[in-house]
């Protein structure tokens, strides 16, 4: 089964449509639940009324603060979870395919920390220009993946361990610089260290639309190269023999994955393990053809992050947890399982 | 010395040098006397003499033995530094933290690190005879370390306005400046009473105090700021949270409809979502000097008067007019 889906053209349009269709249904269901539940009770009926009034443009007969809670607070936050979840899951699938390493993940490889450092630097030097944050985060991600890749190569054996050690080192180094900047630089203080380092979706959703555009284009680039990625997962030499311009594909996908990571981290900090566990779950069920894995990971990643954020918002209400706490509690055991299995 | 040789030499000394034993014993005795003398000297420099000590119970219930009249005091919180200056113990302050910036003379005092990571070595080297810590500035993490090193530590733990005042009195007793402390607290008590008398009977507006915006950090019931809001004739919307500084939900804030929002000076403006609150719509978002609000010291009363005037502008028209 696995071999067949690897080599290419057996994935039927019908199977793709069924899987993605089911995942869209899942996403919609999770969306409805997430928008209905929160630290304040609004009730399903009132939620439906508010949403329909928004769609039809008529006034809803619901208390004003309930309308504000649904449309100005929960809706942008849930949409942000969708965007960030899709970005991290697709970035994870892309890094895993490129590095041919099942344990690659923006968080574990330190790329998220690099993006966070970029975003904080932008906050310190260009506070009035919020759009500079995802751009600088992208630059931070590109530089970090370059360093991690260089550290992970070389030597006789280029195994998973070497790459992950490089990631651990980068994470430690970059986290220290992040903590240093947040505690010393005045502009960076508007968000606390934990929110940057383990992730948090409670921030202002002002960047929702530009970040969504970055994420859609990033996913587009990765998806356009999905078939080449399939061939490269078998081996770069084989891919070259089959007519894939390995170098061009690699650069395009690295940049796209870094754009996805940067966009996600700029608005939500370094939420861990999403890029690791979502692509694995998808491959476990649907095989490892990237033409299926990439769009499916986007949909599952969105649903996963919406669920995690709903838990973070409600479990200790009216207080809030950082969402990274939830994703790490789920993700770390799965990482250990995958690590043991890969040996 | 080449490694591997010394155990041999050591063995030889053990077995053959019989006549040297009394010399060794004599040297041991000498060492013991010298170290005893050193310990005695060290003890002497820490406390004039045991008889001069007094026993005080601090605000977390620990018993502390301190000199009758402490001479070299280290303050590990800006509020404590302000209290010591206010009760006339300024000349006995040996060290302060890097955050201690009031009164301006405090800037001339020796720095012993920041509130979270005081330099223990420096504190010991300064022959400190009393360290005062405040739970409002740090967890009492350095407490154990200092206690092991036999430096007396007093921990201040004010959770209400009354306890802030009591704490000033207790610190007065502690540093042998009881009279000055009583005078200071008398003045503070009468000003608090004046504010309370003025706001009594007026409706209490719901207030949101924001200490951080991303994520939202506010005050809970365990913070003295909660009591300060009450005394100023307001009602904190997050008073139902038992913690001191909880991370809070935006939608709960919206649901609780705060009519007044207090921000720290220097913090950025309100975000998009909080502009949907009654406070923002009626232009009642105020930046308050956080040194007046967050330091449980003598200037807390200035903070109290300022926020009372913001909560009840009609009752404080004269004061508000004078400021403009």
HADDOCK unambig.tbl for C-alpha pairs under 7 A between the chains (distance, minus, plus):
assign (segid A and resid 39 and name CA) (segid B and resid 251 and name CA) 6.94 0.50 0.50
assign (segid A and resid 39 and name CA) (segid B and resid 252 and name CA) 6.38 0.50 0.50
assign (segid A and resid 40 and name CA) (segid B and resid 251 and name CA) 6.59 0.50 0.50
assign (segid A and resid 40 and name CA) (segid B and resid 252 and name CA) 5.87 0.50 0.50
assign (segid A and resid 65 and name CA) (segid B and resid 254 and name CA) 6.26 0.50 0.50
assign (segid A and resid 65 and name CA) (segid B and resid 255 and name CA) 5.84 0.50 0.50
assign (segid A and resid 69 and name CA) (segid B and resid 251 and name CA) 5.51 0.50 0.50
assign (segid A and resid 69 and name CA) (segid B and resid 254 and name CA) 6.84 0.50 0.50
assign (segid A and resid 72 and name CA) (segid B and resid 273 and name CA) 6.44 0.50 0.50
assign (segid A and resid 73 and name CA) (segid B and resid 251 and name CA) 6.53 0.50 0.50
assign (segid A and resid 73 and name CA) (segid B and resid 273 and name CA) 6.67 0.50 0.50
assign (segid A and resid 190 and name CA) (segid B and resid 212 and name CA) 6.84 0.50 0.50
assign (segid A and resid 190 and name CA) (segid B and resid 213 and name CA) 6.49 0.50 0.50
assign (segid A and resid 190 and name CA) (segid B and resid 214 and name CA) 6.17 0.50 0.50
assign (segid A and resid 191 and name CA) (segid B and resid 214 and name CA) 4.69 0.50 0.50
assign (segid A and resid 191 and name CA) (segid B and resid 215 and name CA) 6.60 0.50 0.50
assign (segid A and resid 192 and name CA) (segid B and resid 214 and name CA) 6.94 0.50 0.50
assign (segid A and resid 202 and name CA) (segid B and resid 214 and name CA) 6.79 0.50 0.50
assign (segid A and resid 202 and name CA) (segid B and resid 215 and name CA) 5.81 0.50 0.50
assign (segid A and resid 203 and name CA) (segid B and resid 214 and name CA) 5.30 0.50 0.50
assign (segid A and resid 203 and name CA) (segid B and resid 215 and name CA) 6.19 0.50 0.50
assign (segid A and resid 204 and name CA) (segid B and resid 271 and name CA) 6.56 0.50 0.50
assign (segid A and resid 318 and name CA) (segid B and resid 248 and name CA) 5.97 0.50 0.50
assign (segid A and resid 318 and name CA) (segid B and resid 249 and name CA) 5.46 0.50 0.50
assign (segid A and resid 318 and name CA) (segid B and resid 252 and name CA) 6.39 0.50 0.50
assign (segid A and resid 319 and name CA) (segid B and resid 246 and name CA) 6.46 0.50 0.50
assign (segid A and resid 319 and name CA) (segid B and resid 247 and name CA) 5.44 0.50 0.50
assign (segid A and resid 319 and name CA) (segid B and resid 248 and name CA) 4.39 0.50 0.50
assign (segid A and resid 319 and name CA) (segid B and resid 249 and name CA) 5.65 0.50 0.50
assign (segid A and resid 320 and name CA) (segid B and resid 247 and name CA) 5.78 0.50 0.50
assign (segid A and resid 320 and name CA) (segid B and resid 248 and name CA) 5.65 0.50 0.50
assign (segid A and resid 320 and name CA) (segid B and resid 249 and name CA) 5.91 0.50 0.50
